[in-house]
Amino acid sequence: MKLTLPTADGSGLAAYQIQGPGDFTPAKAGQKLSRIAYSAAHVVADSRAAVDPWVDCAIDWDATLAYRRRLWGMGLGVAEAMDTAQRGMGLDWPTSLELISRSIDASKDVPGAFLASGCGTDHLAVDAARSVDNVIRAYEEQMAAIEALGGKLIVMASRALARVAQGPDDYLRVYDRVLSQAREPVVLHWLGDMFDPALKGYWGSTDTAAAMQTAVDVINAHPAKVDGIKISLLDKDQEIRMRRMLPPGVRMYTGDDFNYAELIAGDGVGEIETHRHSDALLGIFDAIAPAASAALAALTAGDEARFHQILAPTVPLSRHIFKAPTRFYKTGVVFMAWLNGHQDHFVMVGGQQSTRSLPHLAELFRLADEAGLLEQPDLAVSRMAHLLALHGVDAQVTR
């Protein structure tokens, strides 16, 4: 089957030959894998809701929870209410808490399902933050709400803290308070400013080495309260450096959507087991879940060559989805879910389906197919042709 698509530079059209689904078998629900792997899951907007999408947040709960069951069914965990779910970018705190509550309830029906939920300060408007105490109270409010539901915390980076902190000592003070109160070990979260410009200078410095040292100091002060730290700096060398600085038992959860394959496989360096490889908490695992699950199953079975064989074609796709401006990556994630029939529309919270161009989406379609990730080629072609027609492009499909 062939489909006419816009070229990558948008200058013309070219026929593309569909290759079809990849030959890999995902893991099963509850299957024990050699790496802990969270997929930061997206939310499905309610396209029929009578709301103003730039202002109001309406969620299709059935489709949103069905997607999480799909991820659990492949042995992946869910990192809930994170930036992939448009947290702070259309998804507000009351809706986030409802999402967390519904997901915790849904996880109880899936054997072996695991879930951790984003705890932040996003109900505190950045401009309204006047002090570090404001930030502490905001974290405490969300912590209490999530823990009351029985949820595990991912302590998200705070825009408000980035605004009011005067230096590393303020970060140490905030995280000391948060970690000392946590009921169980948490996952810390360091999102680079390529994902969110408001987080520039997090941990009190724009120098990565200095910021990293502050984060490690926070962890060293409360090692029993930290399960791990997820960093998204898109710099594999910095991640490896920090991984080797962590105290025994504290995991590095890679958030590097450019270099995840080699970071998860690891380099085997270090006497401490958790220094030798990264676990995963990745937005791209939402879009490439079948390949990610199958690759992790192969790695668990000791077949590292097969692990890389499956994931290698997904890396160009991921780099395209996460290309600058990186914060718009969520559009590509939702586009993939629509192409593959996991939601019946390409509409996003906040109207963010408009953040990427038609040539960008056409190239994403090609790369997804080359990675074997168009699960139902006929459906994907039909939907791509519909999108092209909506943009005034006569999509020619031949068999």
Secondary structure, 3 states (H helix, E strand, C coil): CEEEEECCCCCCEEEEECCCCCCCCCCCCCCCCCCCEEEECCCCECCCCCCCCCCCCCECHHHHHHHHHHHHHCCCEEEECCHHHCECCCECHHHHHHHHHHHHHHHCCCCCCCEEEEECCCCCCHHHCCCHHHHHHHHHHHHHHHHHCCCCEEECCCHHHHHHCCCHHHHHHHHHHHHHHCCCCEEEEEECCCCCHHHCCHHHCCCHHHHHHHHHHHHHHCHHHEEEEEEECCCHHHHHHHHCCCCCCCEEEECCCCCHHHHHHCCCCCCCHHHCCCEEEECHHHHCHHHHHHHHHHHHCCCHHHHHHHHCCHHHHHHHHCCCCHHHHHHHHHHHHHHCCCCCCCCCHHHHHHHCCHHHHHHHHHHHHHCCCCCCHHHHHHHHHHHHHHCCCCCCEEC
